Amino acid sequence: MNDLIAMKAIASKLVEETRREDTCSARIESVLASDPALSAKVLRVVNSPYYGLSRRVKSLSQAIIILGVQQIRNLAIGVLAYTSMNTRDPRVLQEAKDIWIHSLETALAAQLVAESMGLEPDSRDDAFLIGLLHEVGRMFMLTQFTGPYLNLLTEGKIEDEEAMVSTFGATSHQAGALLLNRWKFPDEICRAVNGMGSPLDPSPILRAALAAHELIRDLDAVLPKAAADAGLDAREVAGIRTTVQKTAEEAGAMYGIASGY
């Protein structure tokens, strides 16, 4: 749990800085440089085959110039999310990896759905972030209340919202929104994560994340309802799934995990 809590300060600072109108690469570099271990991991990922850069990137400033502040933000939060799941319990580790892989695939799909919806680049990046963080509450429950969580998992009730509320006092999405709010993430990100469990009058960005969640979770559905609500057709859904499958495998290798797609 300490590892998960530790990610809050730098992650919220990154989000805050990238949403400022006067943000600049120097500000982002300063936030990242405050955590040398994270900085080293970010540079390692930037130099991985996933990005296919023609020359080695040796500094954070160079990485930010090449990839842009939003990409660096998402990359860094992805690194923080994955390194927060350190555990020696193989069952907990496997469940944490499953949560992370699903979150990564949802994030990749959300960005593609947002693009298909014609949303602006900043909105696409926010859709990615919502997808990446939408199960942070579930990760919290797993690491903080491991016994009860594993009991629900064994009983096949881990997706049962009533069982989760009865056990933890909240759904995973409600818990995630509360965590992100406490960590000072923007209100719209917190509302969107909460809305993943109870989508009432969703914003365009949330519609993209909801569509991504459904088309990743229910691979048998040719055109999931949330995808249709986002204005996608079956051909677009198939194309997004194909792209996510390839990209998730590459991104999983980048973070040192295997995609579950």
Secondary structure, 3 states (H helix, E strand, C coil): CHHHHHHHHHHHHHHHHHCCCCCCHHHHHHHHHCCHHHHHHHHHHHCCCCCCCCCCCCCHHHHHHHHCHHHHHHHHHHHHHHHCCCCCCHHHHHHHHHHHHHHHHHHHHHHHHHHHCCCCHHHHHHHHHHHHHCCHHHHHHHHHCHHHHHHHHHCCCCCCHHHHHHHHCCCHHHHHHHHHHHCCCCHHHHHHHHHCCCCCCCCHHHHHHHHHHHHHHCCCCCCCHHHHHCCCCHHHHHHHHHHHHHHHHHHHHHHCCCCCC
